[in-house]
Amino acid sequence: MNKYGILIVRILLGGLMFLHGLQKFTNGIGGTVQFFESLGIPGFMGYIVASIELVGGLALAFGVLVPYVSALFIGILGVAIVTVKLSDGFLGGFEPEFVLLILAVVTLITSPLKKVFQFMPSDK
């Protein structure tokens, strides 16, 4: 895959996930905590998810810890689809989260696991 295409995907996914985390904190993390609890998920996980989205989004956009952040995003988005969005169906339901999940899979499978810092992906 073209290294510039991967760079664009990584920056897009990182930026969007950063904004999701930022929204959770700026709109009041308490609402996120209550929402998690209403789903039967421990409330403290709201802080963890929001922090991963915020810090991980920046890290991904800058090419830091790419495989690890990508794997965390896959987990977060997978859980979001299964616990919240799946019952709404694909279109108008879990479609946006599914697209983000696929972008996270792409960033994971195109990042060399041996290389933790990779601002510009290699052609290998």
Secondary structure as UniProt FT lines:
FT   HELIX           3..26
FT   TURN            27..28
FT   HELIX           29..38
FT   TURN            39..40
FT   HELIX           44..61
FT   TURN            62..63
FT   HELIX           66..80
FT   HELIX           81..85
FT   HELIX           86..88
FT   HELIX           90..94
FT   HELIX           95..109
FT   TURN            113..114
//
